[in-house]
Amino acid sequence: MEEINKNVKKVILLMIFLTSFISGYFLNEYYPYNTLYSKVDINTKIDKNKGDLDLTFFWEVYNKVKKEYFSINDIKKEDIVSWMVTWMVNSLWDKHSEYMTPTEKKSFEETLSWDFEWIGAVVEKTDFWVVVSMVIKDSPAKNSWIIAWDLITKANWEDLKDKNLYDAVKLIKWPAWTKVILTILRAWEIESFEKEVTRQKIVIPSVQTKIFDKENIGYIALNLFWNKTSEDFRSALKEIKDKKTNGLIIDLRDNGGWYLQSSVEILSEFIEKWNILVKTKYKDSIFNSAYQSLNTWEIYDWKIVVLVNWNSASASEITSWALREYNKAILVWEKTFGKWSVQEPFDLSNWWLLKITIAKWFTPKWINIDKDWIKPDIEVLFKKEDYEKMYDRQLEEAKKVLQSFIKYDALQLSIDKYKESEKNN
């Protein structure tokens, strides 16, 4: 029992320090200009009066270990330094700041190229196998109804418990057009089960559009906020407008963010020019900035419902918050991820990579929800039978919410009327 408790504690600690999926939930948070930050001379003498670290105690411990530890000759000095840096970064208690080995850095950079051969599920490693943190829309994993928080215990019957993340991912991802049998543990299932998934060469469209003719409403799914997403989104809006639809559903489920600028450009389609959409605050206040609507063209004044979930983060949350704050949209499904921070990667001299948080985002009223979340106006959770029947309950309910919004016009009244209707049913 004691050993189990130790393992549980390890899992809790590791979950605290888990970093975001393969790219770490996200390139749009990287501030692109290193020139704003001067290089630090590592040989500078420590001045205790300026708040720098006093490493006297560290050297006391290190010298004692070096002198007395029996197996000191078996320990590589570079490993000691590496662990020191790793735990220093971990001590920031910021899961978006991380220290990457050359192998992890290579995997991270390959992810940014968007050259994927995989099942379309972003995974993380714990002491107990592999956990799915996000599933990409229209991917093999999504089509097989693999969901976030599933535990993958085996790949082609090979146990993943003792594998590191890199080796575990290799067993799951490659090569394209081959099948992999995944053994999965799901929270509400008593026993594990198997899913056969065909790996593919993944091309992720940033925007997907549909028209629901029966309800006469448009639907746009945003998979990510990429450099051309706003351009594709504008084309989708024109297509939906040409169909003379009455309203719009924007699906941001499992959208982890990326480019903030794309979010600003998309919001500008709905919010009048000069209105503040989001503020950025850096460590040094001189760099604070506000992003305003860029609109100099037609405002799309549709009634909108936005679908969000636990994997909707950063740019997705900014988009959701702004539309809701300006009374443009009703939010449906579950609370969001709660990531309103900005990361920048720094290449280090030993070929490792340091990615740290350099700024945070705030609403126009200086509210920050980092490590918190946006709570939806209407919560709609999947039921077990939805997975069995592959029924998208959230989308179907979003249609009903939007029809209520169109009918009653006022946002809060529309929410109340929808809830009243559902209660009576």
N, C-alpha and C positions, 0 to 999 in steps of 0.2 A: 504493500500500500504506500509506503514511504517513497518507493521508487516511482510509482505512478504519479504521486503528488509532485515530485521533482520534475517529471516530464511535462505535467500540466503547467507548472510555473515557467518551464522553458518555452512552451507554446505561447503563453500569454506574453512573455517578453519579446519573443520573435514576432508575434502579431503586431506589437506596438511599433517595432522597427521595420515592419514589412514595407518595402518600397513599391511604388506603383508598377504595374505590368511591364511589359517589355520595355517600353519607352519611359516608364514611370509616369503616369498620367500627365508630362506633356510639353510638347515643343512650344506651344503658344505662350507658355509661361516664361520662356527664356528671354531675358533682356539681351538684345543683340550687341550691345556696345560695351566692350571691356575698357574702353578709353576713359570712362568716367571714374575708374578705380585705379589708383596708383599702386605700383608694385611695392611690396613690403620687404625690407631687408631683414632676412632671417637671422642675421648676425647682430642686429641691434641689441644693445644692452637692455635688460629688463628693468623697468622703472616701476617698483611696487606702488608708488604714489599715484601712478596713472591708471591703476586698475588692472595691470597685466598680471599674468599668473605667476605665483611664487612656486617654482618647481623644486624647492629644497627637499620637500618630503618625498617627491618622486625619486630624486637621485639617491636619497637615503635608502629607499626600498630597493632600487635597482642595484646599487652597490652591494647591498647585503645579499641579494639573490645571486649576483655575479660571483661573490666570494664563497658563499656557503652552499648553493643549490647543487645537489649531487650530479644532475644530468645537464648542467649548464652547457657543456660542450656539444650536446646534441641539439641545442636550440640555435636556429639561425637568427642573427641580429636583425636582419631585414624583416623577419616575421614578428619580432617584438615591436619594431617600429610600426609595421602595418597594423597590428592589433591596437597599438596606442592611438593611431589616427582613426581607426574604425570606431573605437569606443568614444573618442572625442566627438566625432560626428554624431554617433548614437546618443550621446549625452545632451545633444541639442533638443531631444524629444520632438523631432520634426521628421516624420516619415518621408517627406519629399526631399530632404537633404540626405545625400548618400556619398559614399566613397567606393568607387568601382575598381576592381582589378582589371588588368589589361584584357582578360577574356570577357568579363562582364561589359567592359567598355566597347569591345568589338561587337558584341551582341546588341548593345544599345544603339550603336551607330548603324548597324545593319537594319534595325527596326525603323530608323528614321528614313531609310531609303525606300521604305514601303515595298520592298521586294520580298513578298511573303510566300512561303510554302508551309501551310499549316492547316489546322482545323478551324481556326477563327476564334479561339478562346484564349484570353490572356490569363496566365497562371502564375502562382507564387508558391514557394516551397516552405513547408513547415517541418517540424520533427515528424509529423504524421502525414506523410505523402504530399500530394500536390493539391492546392485549393484553386478553384476557378474564381477569378476576381471579376472578370467581365467577359461577355460573349458578344462578338461582332454581328451586326444585323446581316441577314441573308448569307451567313457563313455555314459551312458544314456542321459546326457545333450547334448553331442556332436551329438549323433545320432538323437536327437530331434531338432537339429539346434538352440539350445540356444547359444548365442554368448557373448563375452566380452562386457561390458557396458550395457547389458540388465538390466533394473530395474525390480525386482520381487516385485510386490506390494501386492500380496496375495498368500497364500498357502492353498489349499482346501478352498478357499473363505474366509479365515480368514486374516484380514488386518494386515500387518507387520509393519505399520508405527510407532506404539507406542511400538513395541517389542525391547528388547535389542538384540544384536547379538546372544547370546547364545540361547535365546528362539526362535528367528526367524529361526536359523539353525536347531533346534530340529523339527520344523514344516516341514522343507524342507527335512531333511536327512533320518530320520528313520521311520519304520524299513525296512529292505531289503525285496524285492519281493512284496512290496505294491505300489500302484499308488499314485501320488500326482498331483493335478491340480494346475499349476502355472499361475498366471495372470501377464503378462509381458508388460512393456512399452519399445518400441524400438525407437531410436533417430529419424528415418525417418518415423515412423508410426504415424498417427494422433490419432488413438485409440488403447487402450490396447487389447491384445488377450490372449487366453489361450493355454497352452501346457500341455498335459498329459505325465508324465514321470514315468517310472517304476524304483523305487529304486533298487539297486543291491549291493551285496557284491563285492566291487571293488578290483580287483587284477590288479595292474598297471605293465605291462611288460615294462622294461626300453628300450628294443630294439624291433622293428618290421621290418621285411624284406619283400620286394617284388621284383619280376623281371618283368619289362615291356617288354614282348617279342617283341611286334611290333616295339618299338624303340631300343631294345637290350640294355637297361640300367638298372642298379640296383637302388634300393631305400631302404634307412634305415631311419626309424623314431626313434628319441631318445626322449622319454617322460621325462626323468630326468637323471641326472648323479649320479647314485647310486654306491654302493661299488663294484658291479659285472658288471656294465654297460660296462666297457672297455673289459672285457672278452667276454661278449655276442656280443659286437660290432666286435671283432676280428673274432668270429665264423661266423658272418653275412658277413664280408668281404671275407672270404674263400669261403663261399657258392656262393657269387656273382662272384668271380673270376673263380670258376669252371664252371660257365655258359658262360664264355668268353664274358662278357659284355664290352661295349665301354666306359662307363662313370658311374657316381654315383650321385644321389641326396641324400643329407642329410637333413632331415626335423627336424628343431629345433623350429618350431612354438609351442607356448604355453609351452616351456620347460623353467622352472624357475631356473634351475641350480642344486644345491646341491653340490656334491663332486668335488672340484677343481682337485684332483688327477686323477679322471676318465677322465676329460677333457685333462689333460697332456698326459695320456696314449693313448687316442684316437688320439690326434694330432701327437703323435710319430709314428703312422702308416703311416703318409704322409710327415713328415718333418724330414730332416736329423739330426742325432745325434749332440748334443751340441748346436744346434740353440736355442736361448732363445724364449720361448713361452709367458711368462708373468712374471712381477715382482711384489713383494709384499712389501709395505712400511708401517711400524708400527709407532706408536707415538714416540717411542724411536728408532732412526735410527740403533741402534746396531742389531736389529732383522730383518733388511731388507734382502730379499732373492729373488733369481731368479729361475724360473722353466725352465729347458731345456728339449729338446727332449731326450727321453730315447732309441731311436731306435738303436738296434743292429741286426736287421733282415731286411727283404725285405721291401722296400718302395713301397707303392701303388701309382703309378704315373698316376692315372686316371684323366680325366677332371671331375671337381666337381661343382655342383650347390648346394648352401645352402639356404634353405627356412627359413626365420626369420620373426617374427612379434613383435608387441608391448609387448607381454608377454615372449619374449626370453630374459632371463636375466642371469647375472653373468657368470657361466660356459658356458652357451650357447653363450654369447657374446665373451668370451675369445676364444672359439673354432672358431667362425665365423671370428673374427678379425685376428687370426693367419693364418687361411687358406687363407684369402684375402690378408694379408700383404706379405705372401710368394708366391703370385700369383698362388695359388693352386685352388681357387674357385671363382665363381661369386655369389654374394648375391642377392636374389630375395625376394620381397614382400614389407614390410614396415619397418620403423625404429624400432629399438629394445628398450628395456625398459630403459637401462642406469643405471645398478646397478653393480658397480665395487668396492664394499666394503665388508668388512669381519666383521661378528658379532660373539660375544661370549655371551652365557647365564650365569648369575650368580645367584645362589640361595641365597635368603636373609633370615634374621633371623625371619621375620614375615610370612614365607611361600610364600611370593610373589617372582616374578622372574624379574630380570633386564637383558634385552638383549641390548647390546650397540655395536656400531661400534668401532673396535679396530685397523683396518688397511684398506688400500685401494690398489687396483690393478692398475698396469700401464703396458702399452705396452713396448716392448723392447726399444722403443725410448722415454720412460718416458712420454707418453701421457696417461692422465686419462680421461675416459668418464663418470665417476660417475655423475649422475643427468643430463647427456647428453645422447647421443645414437649413435648407428652405423647406418648410412644411407645406404640402399641397393644400389647396382649398377643399378638395374632395379626394379621400383615400379609397382606392380600389385595389384590393389584393387578389392575386391569383389563387384559385382553389385547386385542390389536388386533381379533380376531374378535368380542369383546363389543360393540364400537362398531358393527361391521357388522351384527350380529344384534340389536342393542339388548337385550343380555342383562345384567341386573344381577347380576354375579357376587358382589359384596360382600354383597348381601342374601341371596342363596342360601346363601353360606357362613355368614352370621350365623345362619341357621336351624339349620345343622348344629352350630355351636358351642353354641347355646342348648340343643339336644337333648342334647349331651354334658354340659352344666352341670346340666340337670335329672336326668340319669341318675346322674352320679357325685357330685353335691352339692358336694363340695369344689372351690373355685375353681381352684387350681393343678393338681389332679388332672384336672379337666375339660379344661383347656388342653392338658395333656400327652397325654391320651387322644385329643383331637381331632387333634393334630399327628401322633401315631402312626398314627391311622387314615388320614390324608391321605398320609402317607409310604408306607404299604402299598398305597394305591390308585395 
